[in-house]
Amino acid sequence: MLHRVIITDPADENFRDHFQWIRERSPQGAEAWRTRIINAIKSLEIAPERHALARESAAFPVEIRCLLSGKNRSAFRILYQIKGDEVRVLSIRRPSQDLMEPEDRSE
């Protein structure tokens, strides 16, 4: 079954902020990062349940899953929720960011 992937406003803002930060330091690196993140998010159309629950999932009334994009300690965390045939991307977090909390989720 194909899922419809929805990027929430907070996740879109995360994406834009991270991209800008990386671009200021490495324009080529930013383009590679953007492509990698977009492809990772698109991959959630198929079998999004294949990724583990996020560490912060227990703090939420619904399951929050985590897709890692990148290598080792520099991997970004794409946090999402599966709701029927929809996948809602809630946040894109740098490795150094704190865990997402329920109040971070304004959609």
C-alpha positions in Angstrom: 0.0 0.0 0.0 1.3 3.4 -0.9 1.1 6.1 1.8 0.5 9.8 1.3 3.4 11.7 2.9 2.5 15.1 4.4 5.2 17.4 5.7 3.8 19.5 8.6 4.6 23.2 8.9 7.1 22.6 11.8 8.9 20.0 9.7 9.0 22.2 6.7 10.5 25.0 8.9 13.1 22.6 10.3 14.0 21.6 6.7 14.5 25.2 5.6 16.5 26.2 8.7 18.8 23.2 8.4 19.3 23.7 4.7 20.2 27.4 5.2 22.6 26.6 8.0 24.4 24.0 5.9 24.4 26.2 2.8 26.1 29.0 4.7 29.0 26.6 5.3 29.0 24.5 2.2 26.7 25.1 -0.8 27.5 21.8 -2.4 27.0 20.0 0.9 23.6 21.7 1.3 22.4 20.4 -2.1 23.6 16.9 -1.3 21.8 17.1 2.1 18.6 18.4 0.6 18.5 15.6 -2.0 19.2 13.0 0.7 16.5 14.3 3.0 13.9 14.6 0.2 14.6 11.0 -1.0 14.4 9.7 2.6 11.0 11.4 3.1 9.8 10.1 -0.2 10.8 6.5 0.9 8.1 6.7 3.6 5.5 6.2 0.9 6.2 2.5 1.1 6.2 0.5 4.4 6.8 3.4 6.8 6.3 1.0 9.7 9.7 -0.5 8.9 11.4 2.2 11.0 11.7 1.9 14.8 9.8 3.9 17.3 11.5 7.2 18.1 13.1 7.5 21.6 10.6 10.2 22.5 7.6 8.1 21.4 6.6 7.2 24.9 6.0 10.9 25.7 3.2 11.1 23.1 -0.3 9.6 22.9 0.5 8.2 19.5 3.5 6.3 18.1 6.2 8.5 16.7 8.7 6.7 14.4 12.2 7.7 13.4 13.9 7.5 10.0 17.7 8.2 10.2 19.2 10.0 7.2 23.0 10.3 7.0 25.9 8.5 8.5 26.6 7.5 12.1 26.7 10.4 14.5 25.8 13.0 11.8 22.5 11.3 10.9 19.4 13.6 10.9 16.3 12.2 12.6 13.1 12.4 10.6 10.3 12.0 13.1 6.9 11.0 11.8 3.5 9.5 12.6 1.5 7.0 10.6 -2.2 7.8 10.5 -4.1 5.3 8.3 -2.8 5.7 4.8 -1.0 9.0 5.7 2.5 9.6 7.0 2.8 12.9 8.8 6.4 14.2 9.0 6.5 16.0 12.3 10.1 17.2 12.7 13.6 17.0 11.1 16.2 17.1 13.9 19.9 17.6 13.9 21.9 14.9 15.8 22.7 17.4 18.5 19.1 18.6 19.1 17.2 17.5 22.2 14.4 15.0 21.8 11.1 16.3 20.4 8.5 17.1 23.1 4.7 17.2 22.8 4.7 21.0 22.9 7.0 21.1 19.9 4.3 19.5 17.8 2.1 22.4 16.6 0.5 21.6 13.3 
